[in-house]
Amino acid sequence: MSSNTDSSEAPTHAGGPLQHPHPTITRSAIVPPVSSLQRDEVRNCRLLRWLLDPLSPHGMGTQFLRAFLARVATLSSELVTFPRAETATVVIEETRTDPHSGQLARADLLIYGPGTPNPEWTVLIEAKIDAGEQYDQGARLQGAWESDEPTRVFLTTSGARMVTGDENWLPVRWVDVANDLRSALRDSDSTAPGHAVAVEYLRSLETHLP
């Protein structure tokens, strides 16, 4: 998934708070392709990262990100808020070491709130389409990002609960992502260079991940 021209890829990190780049230098103006996404988990996550980034040229600004975060907040049994979402940094495939087991854990997507090196809030997303959970996957992710105290999301087609983690993983469906994207597109800038990509991706979600 790496690209020589896309600076949005996340650095590998071996435990502890992520010293992520300043949000102003992590943005990519590259418009990712939608063709042949279908049920490809890696490619769907890559495009989802681009759409959640409020500075990507999709014409939605923070609307899609805020809609997604609002959904996550309503699912949580705790009172969680995500202030200053417009400054969030969205990264993909970040790797850390679980200090408890010594094993590596890789998060599919992370949304970091403002603040470097210790963000004010973090959302960790583990996404599944057709693949199942790996051995102790949820527990390893919990340990690796324990210091961040993230809100954890398990994104699947069915809204299933995570088996390999604790009860604090919040179940979100890909159709929920489609609903939030549809809502954000209603009041978006259709002249933005990446707007057509967002529209095409919504169709892809509706077709392949209903």
N, C-alpha and C positions, 0 to 999 in steps of 0.2 A: 504493500500500500504506500510505500514511500515514493516521493517524487522529488526530483532535483530542483523543481521550481515552486513547490508548494511549501511555504514555511509554517503551515498550520499543524504539521505532524508534532506529536508530543515527545519530549525527551524521555529516555529511560531514567528511572529514579529508584535507587535502592533504599527505600524506607525513609520515613521522616517527612515533614511538610515539603510540598513541591515548591521549588523556587522557579515558578513558571515565568515565561517572558512577560514583559509589560503588554497589556492588551493592545496597545497601538501598534505593536510590531508583529503580532501573531496573525493578522488578517491576510486573507488571500483574495485577490480579485479574480482568480481563476474560476471559471464556471465549470463545475464537474459534469460529466456526461450522465444522462439518465438511461440511455439505451442499454438494453440487456440487463438491467438491475434485477428485475423479477424478484426472486427469493434469495438472492445472494446477500448473506448477512453482512459481510465485510463492506461491500459496496453501498448497501443501504445505510450502514452506520456512517460511512464517509460522507454521504450526501446529507444525512441528518445533521451531522456536525456543521456542515456549511450553512444549512438553513437556520440552525439555532444561533449561529453567530450573527449578532445584530449589525455588524459592519460588512457582511457579505453583500454583494450587489443584487439581492433578490427582490428588493423593493418593499419588504415587510418591516424594516427597521427592527424594533424590539417586540413586535406584536406576536410573532410565533413563539419566541422564547418566553415571553410573559404568559402566554396562554398555557404553554407546557408547564411552567413553574407553578402557575395557579392550580392546575390539575393535580400536580404532585402535592402541593400544600393541603388541598382538600382531602387527600387520601391519608395523610399522616394523622396519627392519633395525638401527636404533639403539636403545639403551636409553632409552626415554622414560617419564617418570612425570608424573602430573598431581595433585600434592598439593593438599590442601584444596579439593577440587572443590565442596564445599558453599558456598564463597564465590565461585564462578565467575559471571561476567557473560556472558550470551548475547545477541548483537546480530545484527541482520539488515540486509542491504544497506548495508554501509559502503563509502564511496568514498574512495580515496586517489589520489595521483599517483605513477606510476612515475618515480623520479628519473633512471632511465637513458634512457627514451624520451620523458619528458614527457607521456605519455598517461595518461588516467584508467583506473583499474581498480576494478571493483566486486565485492566479495566477497559471496556469497549469505548465508553464516552465519559467525560468528566466536564462539569460546568463549575468553574471556579468564580466565586464572587470577588469583589474588589479587595485589594490588600496583597502585598508581596513582602516576604515570602509566605505569610500566613493569611490566607483568604478568610474573609468574614463568614463565608458559607461555602459549602461544596455539595454538589449533587453528583453521585456516582451512578452510572447507568450500565447495567449488564443486559445486553440484548441477545435474544434468541429468535431464530426463525424455524429452522428444521433441526438444528443440532440440539442435543441434550446437555444437561449440566455435567461438567467435569468433576472428578473426584474432589470433594471438599472445596469446590470452587467458591461458593459463597463465603465460607469461613475464612479462606485465604484472602479474599478481597476485604473482608471485614478487618482482619488483622493488619493488612498492608496499609489501609487508609484510616486506621483507628485514631491516629493523632488529629486527623482533620474533622472527626465526628461528622461524617457526611450524611445527608439524606440519601438513602439507597433505593434505587429503582430497578425492578426486574421487568424488562420490556419483552413481551412475548405475543404470539398471535392469539393465544387463548385467555390471557390474564391469569395464568397459573401462579400459584405461590412457589417461591423458591424452596427447594428441598434441602440443598446443601448449606443453607445459611439460616440465620435466626428469623424471628417473626417480624423484624423491623424492615424487611425488604418490601417495598410497596409495589403491588402488581399493576402494571400499565400495559395496555394492548396496542399493537400497531394501528388498529382502527382508531384508537384514541388520538394517536399522533396525526392520522389523516383528518380527523375532525378538527383538531386544533389548527392544522395547516389550512384547511378550508376556511375556517373562521378568520384567520389572519389575512388570507388572500382577498377577502371581500373588501377590505379597506387598504389595499396596498398600491404601490406605484407601478402601474403596468408598463411604464416606459423604462424601468430599470433594466440594465443589460442582462440580468439573470432571472428576471421575472418569469419568462417562459419556462425556465428550468423548474421553478417551483410549481408551476401549473402542471407541467408534464409529470413531475414526481407525484403529485397528488393523484393523477390518473393511474400511475403505476401502483401506488398503494391501494387504491380502490380495486384494481384488477387482480393483483397478485397477493395482497395481504389483507383481504377483507375481514 
